[in-house]
């Protein structure tokens, strides 16, 4: 019985154990579900809190701000309790009770006075402020974080870099560490794929934000690049520049095959010329040139002046006539390329006036126009200038270079190999083809004469607007047996013929050419297709086209009168010479 009782007791124990485990499992499951529900509720509550606080920034009817921060001339309302709770910087700032009061009694702070160096723009501050209020990072505004070059991927252009730089600087200075770390990682992604000159602003902000990892990556990139020493010295903090110089010296010492002999006295003379340019002393530059065998080209004086000197100094140096305005520096940049990087209209105009070639490309296939576009934000390019205000320099620079490319689309650099360069060549061909097509339409006899002189008919026509009007162009056709070299040669042959045609027209019909130039800049894409659009639009186009024909006819008569005047003057001069010979 005792043995029979054991199983019973064991069964009883087992049953009891099962019931116990079941209740424990049920208890754990209930607890987990409760915790999950609690976490879900917490996330939901935080999300609602975030949305509610965001209303304080985006809803104008919720303006309960008690202070203002002026950024780029615009006052941004802020709530001191939120900023002070989130940022130690603002806690200390507001506790010190600094700031001027406006008529409503709100303390007012100016962004430029809050930062020791550098800048934080309006849009960048709004993104930063939104994160402080909501703990969410909003997408970057396209108008300030991209450039106006349609061919750019916007993944490492200067506006994209500059916007991230401003946000990292704001995050560091206003002491939001998690946001600083986020933008440090963001900038690290730029270092490897950006142009080396665009790494400079990243390195500067890394230095000011004391980001050792970012500094190390940038220094390595710059030290092993071909960026000129003078650029490093002029644009970076001294200790960073010294670090890069030491790395370069060590690298050249380790790799003895790349060590080049440097004449210290030669380098010293070049630096003297640069210092004279810094002092705006052109007379001293002339004296230094006369006392040594250094030339302006050896000193890259035009490159230096275009980058760092007053436009008046550059103009004076150009007027000396002692330097090649189309000289390339060690990185393959012309003076105009450097001027485009500076984005100063007077610098660009001075160079173009002295014969700088706008069609010259960098080694990676960029023109001065492309360089300028990739430095320009849509916000700046499309900004409207109020009467009496300073003109929009960003738009002016791009327009000047673009107009020069259209006005004088001479042969592109012979080393065109990249897709971007080929596309650039196609656009120039398309422009020239369309311009000649309009000339043939508006004054066919004269246009045919210019084309005969240039032997244009002997080359294959590019499929431009002229082709759409019935011409049989074969540039749109694909010849599988044609190599890229053969195609390039065919393109160039056609371009040379078209350029000569346009040049002939400008020589003998200058006033007509001016009308065509203006028309091509303003109305070409839409006006050519008179049959497209609504009846009202077609009527407007036909009226505008008739106005254009009248303008061309007036210009043609003017050209004709001038030629008749020259002919008459020439005949009179011949008659006088004949009479004198008879005497």
Secondary structure, DSSP 8 states (H G I E B T S, - for coil): -HHHHHHHHHHHHHHHHHHHHHHHHHHHHHHHHHHHHHHHHHHHHHHHHHHHHHHHHH-GGG----EEEEETTEEEEE-HHHHHHH-HHHHHHHHTT-SEE-TT--EEEEHHHH-SSS---HHHHHHHHHHHHHS------HHHHS-S-TT--SSSSHHHHHHHHHHHHHHHHTT-HHHHHHHHHHHHHHHTTS-HHHHHHHHHHHHHTT-HHHHHHHHHHHHTS---HHHHHHHS-HHHHHHHHHHHHHHHHH-GGG-----HHHHHHHHHHHHHHHTT-HHHHHHHHHHSS--TTTTTHHHHHHHHS-HHHHHHHHHTT-S-TT-B-TTS-BHHHHHHHHT-HHHHHHHHHTT--TT---TTS--HHHHHHTT--HHHHS----TTS---HHHHHHHHHHHHHHHT-----TT--SHHHHHHHHHHHHHHHHHHHHHHHHSHHHHHHHHHHTTGGGS----SHHHHTT----TTS--TT--HHHHHHHHHHHHHHHHHHHHHHHHH-HHHHHHHHHHHHHTHHHHT-TTSS-HHHHHHHHHHHHHHHHHHHHHHHHHHHHHHHHHHHHHHHHHHHHHHHH-
